[in-house]
Amino acid sequence: MPRILISSDRSDSGKTLISSGLMRALSKRIKVRPFKAGPDFIDTGYHKIATRGIPSINLDLFIMGKEHVINSLIKYSKGYDISIIEGVMGLYDGIGLDYSTYQLSEITKTPIILIINCENIGSTAGAIIKGLKDYGNAKIAGVIFNKISSEGHFNYCKSSVKDTEVLGYIPFSKDVVVPSRHLGLYTTEDYSPEKAIDTISKLLEEYVDIDKIMGIANSAEDLPEVNDLEIQDTEKKVAAIAYDAAFNFYYQENIDILKRKFQIKFFSPLNGETVEDPDLIYIGGGYPELYLKELESSITSSWIKKESYKGTKILAECGGLMYTSKYIIGFDGKKYKMSNIFDLGISAKGKLTIGYTELLTLEDSILSKKGEKIRGHEFHISFPVEVNEEKFIFKNIRGKGIKDGYDGVKVQETLATYTHFHFASLQSSAF
C-alpha cells in the first residue's frame, strides 16, 4: 500500500491544489486513490476532478475512531497503486495534538510530505521545517516549497533545510488560484478548478521530483489485511439523496454504506425533482442560502413535507435542517419559505460555527438509541432566529447545536440536526 500524507504548518499553504495537482500528475502513470483528513466536504471534490472521477474518502479520527480510519484506508486503497492523503489545517492542529494530521500519520504509519508557502520568507523555511519535525518527531520524508518567485529564492529556502529531502518547488503563478467564499473554497458544483489543477500538475512535473515522491510512498510500512466483505440486502429499498449546487456535502463512505441496504436515487430540489415512494430521504449540507428563490418555488419542498407526514425516514443535516425549517432569512434580509416541517426560522448570515460535536442521545431516532453517544461536526454560518420546537433528540456534550446546547429536532421519522454524521461510527443507525 504505497501512500503519502500531504501536510503543512498551517491552512492556506496550498495543500489542496498541490495535492490535487500531484494526484493529476500521477494519474497519468498509475491508479491514484485520494483521501482527505478531517470532516471536509469541499476538498474531496477537487480530488475527484484531479483523478478523473475517483471519489475521495474522508479519514477522521475524532468522528470515526482509529479502527474505522485504518479499515477505511485499507479498504479503499485496494486496487490502487498509490494513496494520497491530504491533511487538514497545520500538521499538529486538532483537539490539542489529538485527532491531528500528525496523529493520523502515526496511526496509519504514513510518511509526510510538507508544503511550505515561501511567498514572504526565505531561509526561515528551514526553521519551520525543523520545528515541525522536532516537535513531535513526525515522519517528515520530504518538502515542497510553494509560491517561489525565482531560482534564487528557491536556493535560499533550500539551503536552510537540514536532514529533510527537498523535492522541488512550485513557482508563483496567477493561474494557480481558485476563489473562496464564506465556507471555504468554491465547491466543484459551482466552479470548475480544472485549469488550476492542470496547471499545477504540469508545474509539479517540471519542478518537483515525482520519482522521489513515489519512492517515499513505497517506503510506507505495511498495514494489516481487513475483511471488506459487505453483506448486501437481497431486497433493496430506495434511498433518495438530495444532490445539486445547494446540497452536496456528503461523505462518499456514507453513500457507500447506504448502498448496502438501499438503491440510491439522487434528486435535485433546485430542479423540482422528486423520487417515487422512497424508504429514506437524505438531505445533506451545502449552500441552500445561495439558492433561496429557487428552493422557495420548488415543488420538492411540498413533496418532502408530504413524505415526512407519511412517516418516511428523513435525515436532514445542516443545510437540510435549514431546508426543512419554516423559512430562511437570506443575505438580502428577505424571508423565503421552506418545507415547513419544523417550527424553526433560520438566518443565513451569522458567525462561523465550526468544530467537532459529541451528542448524548435523549430519545431513539434513525441514528442512535437513547443513552448512546455519537460524534460529528458542525460547519455553518446560519443560526436560528426562531425556535418553537420544545423537544430535542440530542444534548451537546461538545458543540453548539440548535439551541442552548441541544441539537436534533424530530417530527414523525424526520430528524434534522446542525451536526453532520459519519455513518461508519454509528452503533444503532437504520443504515
C-alpha positions in Angstrom: 0.0 0.0 0.0 2.2 2.9 -1.2 1.0 6.1 0.4 1.9 9.6 1.4 0.3 12.3 3.5 0.4 15.9 2.4 0.6 18.4 5.3 1.9 21.9 6.1 2.4 24.3 9.0 -1.0 26.0 8.5 -4.1 26.4 6.4 -3.9 28.4 3.2 -0.5 26.9 2.3 -1.6 25.4 -1.0 -2.3 21.8 0.3 -5.5 21.3 -1.7 -4.2 22.5 -5.1 -0.8 20.8 -4.7 -2.4 17.6 -3.5 -4.8 17.7 -6.4 -2.1 18.6 -8.9 0.0 15.7 -7.7 -3.0 13.3 -8.0 -3.5 14.5 -11.6 0.2 14.1 -12.4 0.4 10.6 -11.0 -2.9 9.6 -12.5 -1.3 9.9 -15.9 1.0 7.0 -14.9 -0.8 4.9 -12.3 -4.1 4.4 -10.4 -4.4 7.0 -7.6 -6.9 6.8 -4.7 -7.4 10.2 -2.9 -8.2 10.7 0.8 -8.9 13.7 2.9 -8.1 14.0 6.6 -10.8 15.5 8.8 -14.5 16.3 8.2 -14.1 18.1 4.9 -16.7 18.1 2.1 -15.2 20.6 -0.3 -11.6 19.5 -0.9 -12.8 16.0 -1.8 -14.5 17.4 -4.9 -11.2 18.7 -6.1 -9.6 15.3 -5.6 -12.3 13.6 -7.7 -11.7 16.0 -10.6 -7.9 15.6 -10.3 -8.2 11.8 -10.5 -10.7 11.9 -13.3 -13.6 10.6 -11.2 -12.2 8.6 -8.4 -14.1 9.5 -5.2 -12.0 10.9 -2.2 -12.5 9.2 1.1 -12.5 11.0 4.5 -10.4 9.8 7.4 -11.4 11.5 10.6 -10.0 10.1 13.9 -12.4 12.0 16.2 -15.6 11.0 14.4 -14.7 7.6 13.1 -12.2 6.3 15.6 -8.9 4.6 15.0 -10.2 1.3 13.9 -12.7 2.7 11.3 -10.0 5.1 9.9 -7.5 2.2 9.4 -10.2 0.0 7.9 -11.3 2.7 5.5 -7.8 3.5 4.4 -7.0 -0.2 3.7 -10.4 -1.0 2.1 -10.4 2.0 -0.3 -6.7 1.7 -1.2 -7.1 -1.8 -2.5 -6.7 -2.0 -6.3 -4.8 1.3 -6.4 -1.1 2.0 -7.0 -0.8 4.9 -4.5 -2.9 6.6 -1.9 -2.6 10.3 -1.4 -4.0 11.7 1.8 -4.4 15.5 2.1 -4.1 16.7 5.7 -6.2 19.3 7.5 -5.0 22.7 8.8 -1.5 22.6 10.2 0.4 19.3 11.0 -0.4 19.3 14.7 -3.8 21.0 14.7 -6.6 19.0 16.2 -8.0 19.0 19.7 -4.7 19.7 21.2 -2.4 17.2 19.4 -5.2 14.6 19.4 -7.0 13.9 16.1 -4.5 15.9 14.1 -2.8 15.2 10.8 0.3 14.2 12.8 -1.7 11.6 14.8 -3.2 10.3 11.5 0.3 9.8 10.1 1.4 8.0 13.3 -1.6 5.7 13.4 -1.6 4.8 9.7 2.2 4.7 9.5 2.2 7.1 6.6 5.2 9.3 5.6 4.6 13.0 5.4 5.4 15.5 2.6 5.3 19.1 3.8 4.1 22.0 1.7 5.7 25.3 2.9 4.4 28.6 1.5 7.5 30.6 0.9 5.8 33.7 -0.5 7.1 36.0 2.2 10.1 34.0 3.6 13.4 32.6 2.6 15.8 30.9 5.0 13.2 30.8 7.7 11.7 27.9 5.8 14.4 25.7 7.3 13.4 26.7 10.8 9.8 26.0 10.2 10.6 22.5 8.8 13.0 21.7 11.7 10.4 22.9 14.2 7.6 20.7 12.7 9.9 17.7 12.5 11.3 18.0 16.1 8.1 19.0 17.9 6.5 15.6 17.6 9.3 13.5 15.9 7.0 13.5 12.9 7.7 11.2 9.9 8.5 14.0 7.6 10.1 12.5 4.5 10.2 15.5 2.1 9.2 19.1 1.5 7.8 21.0 -1.5 8.1 24.8 -1.5 5.2 26.8 -2.8 5.0 30.2 -4.3 8.6 30.5 -5.2 9.4 33.8 -7.1 12.8 32.8 -8.6 15.6 30.2 -8.7 17.5 32.4 -6.3 14.5 32.4 -3.9 14.3 28.6 -4.1 18.1 28.3 -3.3 17.7 30.5 -0.2 14.9 28.3 1.0 16.6 25.0 0.1 20.0 25.9 1.7 18.3 26.5 5.0 16.9 22.9 5.2 18.9 20.2 7.1 18.1 16.5 7.2 15.0 16.7 5.1 14.7 15.9 1.4 13.8 19.0 -0.7 11.7 17.5 -3.5 11.3 20.8 -5.5 9.1 23.8 -5.7 6.0 25.4 -7.3 6.7 28.7 -9.0 4.3 31.5 -8.2 1.6 31.5 -10.9 -1.5 33.7 -11.2 -3.3 30.7 -12.9 -3.0 28.6 -9.7 -5.8 30.3 -7.9 -9.3 29.2 -7.0 -12.0 31.5 -5.5 -13.3 31.2 -1.9 -16.5 32.2 -0.2 -18.0 32.0 3.3 -17.4 28.3 3.9 -14.1 28.0 2.1 -13.2 27.2 -1.5 -15.9 27.2 -4.1 -17.4 23.7 -4.5 -16.9 21.9 -7.7 -20.7 22.0 -8.3 -20.4 25.8 -8.7 -16.8 26.2 -10.1 -14.5 24.1 -12.2 -10.9 24.0 -10.9 -9.8 22.1 -14.0 -7.5 24.8 -15.3 -5.8 25.4 -11.9 -5.3 21.6 -11.3 -4.0 21.1 -14.8 -1.6 24.0 -14.5 -0.2 22.9 -11.1 0.2 19.3 -12.2 2.4 20.5 -15.1 4.4 22.6 -12.7 4.9 19.7 -10.4 6.1 17.5 -13.3 8.6 20.2 -14.3 9.9 21.4 -10.9 9.3 18.6 -8.5 10.9 15.1 -8.4 7.9 12.9 -8.9 10.0 9.7 -8.8 11.3 10.6 -5.3 7.7 11.1 -4.2 6.9 7.6 -5.4 10.0 6.3 -3.5 8.7 7.9 -0.3 5.2 6.4 -0.9 6.8 2.9 -1.5 8.7 3.2 1.8 5.4 3.3 3.9 5.1 0.4 6.3 2.7 -2.5 5.6 -0.8 -2.4 7.1 -2.8 -5.5 8.0 -5.4 -7.0 5.8 -9.0 -6.3 6.6 -12.2 -8.2 5.7 -14.1 -5.8 3.4 -16.8 -8.3 2.6 -20.0 -6.3 2.9 -23.4 -8.0 3.2 -25.8 -6.7 0.6 -29.6 -6.9 1.2 -31.2 -9.1 -1.4 -34.3 -6.9 -1.5 -33.1 -3.3 -1.7 -35.2 -0.4 -0.6 -34.8 3.1 -2.1 -32.8 5.9 -0.6 -33.4 9.4 -2.1 -30.4 11.7 -1.7 -30.7 15.4 -2.5 -27.8 16.4 -4.7 -27.2 19.7 -6.6 -25.4 23.0 -6.1 -27.5 23.7 -2.9 -27.0 20.3 -1.3 -23.7 18.5 -1.9 -21.9 18.0 1.5 -21.7 14.2 1.7 -19.1 11.7 2.7 -18.5 9.2 -0.1 -18.4 6.4 2.5 -21.8 7.4 3.8 -23.2 6.9 0.3 -21.4 3.6 0.0 -22.8 2.4 3.4 -26.3 3.3 2.2 -25.8 1.3 -0.9 -25.6 -1.9 1.2 -29.3 -1.6 2.0 -30.7 0.8 -0.5 -30.9 1.5 -4.2 -29.6 5.1 -4.4 -31.6 7.7 -6.4 -30.4 11.3 -6.5 -32.8 14.2 -6.8 -32.4 17.9 -7.2 -34.5 20.3 -5.1 -33.3 23.2 -7.3 -34.8 21.5 -10.3 -38.0 20.5 -8.6 -37.2 16.7 -8.7 -38.9 14.0 -6.5 -38.5 10.3 -6.0 -41.4 7.9 -6.0 -42.1 6.0 -2.7 -38.6 6.4 -1.1 -37.9 4.5 2.1 -35.3 7.0 3.2 -34.6 10.7 2.2 -31.2 12.1 3.0 -30.7 15.9 2.7 -27.1 16.9 3.4 -25.5 20.2 3.9 -24.3 22.7 1.3 -25.3 26.2 0.2 -29.1 26.5 0.3 -28.6 30.1 1.4 -27.4 30.9 -2.2 -30.5 29.5 -3.9 -33.4 30.6 -1.7 -35.6 31.8 -4.6 -35.3 28.6 -6.4 -35.9 26.5 -3.3 -38.9 28.5 -2.3 -40.6 27.9 -5.7 -39.5 24.3 -6.0 -42.2 21.6 -5.8 -39.7 19.4 -4.0 -40.5 21.2 -0.7 -44.1 20.1 -0.6 -43.1 16.6 -1.6 -40.6 16.3 1.3 -43.2 17.6 3.7 -45.7 15.1 2.4 -43.2 12.3 2.8 -42.4 13.4 6.3 -46.1 13.3 7.3 -46.4 9.8 5.8 -43.7 8.6 8.2 -40.9 8.2 5.7 -37.5 8.2 7.3 -35.7 11.5 6.6 -32.3 12.7 7.8 -31.6 16.4 7.2 -28.1 17.7 8.2 -27.2 21.4 8.5 -28.3 22.7 5.1 -31.0 20.0 5.2 -32.1 21.4 8.6 -32.4 24.9 7.0 -34.5 23.5 4.2 -36.9 21.7 6.5 -37.5 24.8 8.6 -40.4 27.3 8.1 -38.2 30.0 6.5 -34.7 31.2 5.9 -33.8 34.9 6.0 -31.4 35.5 3.1 -28.4 37.7 2.8 -30.8 40.3 1.3 -32.8 40.4 4.5 -35.9 38.8 2.9 -37.8 35.7 4.3 -38.0 32.7 2.0 -40.5 29.9 2.7 -39.0 26.4 3.0 -40.5 23.0 3.6 -42.1 24.0 7.0 -41.7 20.6 8.6 -40.1 22.1 11.7 -41.2 25.3 13.6 -37.9 27.0 13.1 -36.8 30.2 11.4 -33.2 30.4 10.2 -31.0 33.4 9.4 -28.5 32.6 6.6 -25.9 35.2 7.9 -24.1 34.9 11.2 -20.8 34.0 12.7 -18.9 30.9 11.6 -19.6 27.8 13.7 -17.1 25.1 13.0 -15.9 22.2 15.2 -16.5 18.7 16.4 -19.6 17.7 18.2 -20.4 14.9 20.7 -24.0 14.2 21.4 -25.9 12.3 24.1 -29.0 10.7 22.6 -32.1 11.6 24.7 -34.6 9.7 22.5 -34.4 7.0 19.9 -34.0 8.1 16.3 -32.9 6.7 13.0 -29.3 7.4 14.0 -29.0 6.1 17.6 -30.7 4.7 20.7 -31.4 6.5 23.9 -28.3 6.8 26.1 -25.8 6.4 23.2 -23.1 9.0 22.5 -22.4 9.8 18.9 -19.9 12.2 17.3 -20.0 14.5 14.3 -19.1 18.1 13.3 -20.7 21.5 12.7 -19.9 23.8 9.8 -22.2 26.7 9.1 -22.7 30.5 9.4 -26.5 30.3 9.7 -28.3 30.4 13.0 -31.8 30.0 14.4 -33.8 33.2 14.9 -37.0 31.4 15.9 -37.2 28.1 17.7 -40.6 26.9 18.7 -39.7 23.2 18.8 -39.7 22.2 22.5 -38.2 18.7 22.4 -34.7 17.9 21.2 -33.2 14.5 20.5 -29.6 15.2 21.5 -27.8 17.1 24.3 -24.5 18.5 23.2 -21.6 17.3 25.3 -19.4 19.2 22.8 -20.5 21.7 20.2 -23.2 24.3 19.8 -26.3 22.6 18.4 -29.6 24.3 17.6 -30.4 26.0 20.9 -28.9 26.1 24.4 -26.6 23.1 23.8 -29.2 20.9 22.3 -29.4 19.5 18.8 -31.8 17.4 16.7 -35.5 18.1 16.2 -37.9 15.3 15.2 -41.3 15.0 13.6 -42.6 11.5 12.9 -39.4 9.8 11.5 -37.9 13.1 10.2 -34.7 14.1 12.1 -32.9 17.4 11.4 -29.6 18.5 13.0 -26.9 21.0 12.7 -24.4 18.2 13.1 -23.0 16.2 10.2 -22.5 12.5 10.8 -20.3 9.7 9.5 -22.4 6.5 9.3 -19.4 4.2 9.9 -19.2 5.5 13.5 -22.8 4.9 14.4 -23.7 1.9 16.6 -27.5 1.6 16.1 -28.5 3.5 13.0 -31.1 2.4 10.5 -28.3 2.3 7.9 
